[in-house]
Amino acid sequence: MLQVSKLLRGGAGLAPALVRRAPTVELDWEVRQKSRFDATDSSARRLGIFLARGSVVRGGDVLVAEDGTLIRVIAAAQPVLKITHCSQHGSPFDLLRAAYHLGNRHVPIEIQPTHLKIEPDHVLAQMLHAMHLIVTAMQDAFEPESGAYGSGGPSHAHGGHTHDHTTAAHGHSHG
């Protein structure tokens, strides 16, 4: 079993051609939020993943094995509920309200400009239907927000420089 203990966010610092040629591993959200797990890559190699506690692996990240091998992570398609507003009788504001109510329930949620995604839950689906939203069960990659204070979440750019809003990145806690 090939051991992996290094994670490069989005393949940072690697040539895109190297990342494209790297073997891949498809992982669903349940596995990607663990710091220790076993997997098999596209070259049929067994991998033992041992990342820092609290690590969250995202689609597009690159794992580095003990022998220097790169493995590109793909967010596997899994059952999700895609939530959209009714274009005839609703507005994008309806999605904002839905995100608020889902957040109050501490539901992992992926937020996109035109839709939301959550893991399947019939009670939440009923609540969203009652809010006049369209809820569609489908198979798709799931990349939920990590939370304001979570690690492993996406960073964002301001005027040419990037911010990573994890506690370690900017040296203090907002708790």
Secondary structure, DSSP 4 states (H G I P E B T S, - for coil): -EEEEEEEGGGTTS-HHHHHHS-EEEE-HHHHT-SEEEEE-TT--EEEEEPPTT----TT-EEEETTS-EEEEEE--EEEEEEEE-TTT--HHHHHHHHHHHHHTT--EEE-SS-EEE---HHHHHHHHHTTEEEEEEEE-------TT-SSPPPEEETTEEE--SHHHHT----
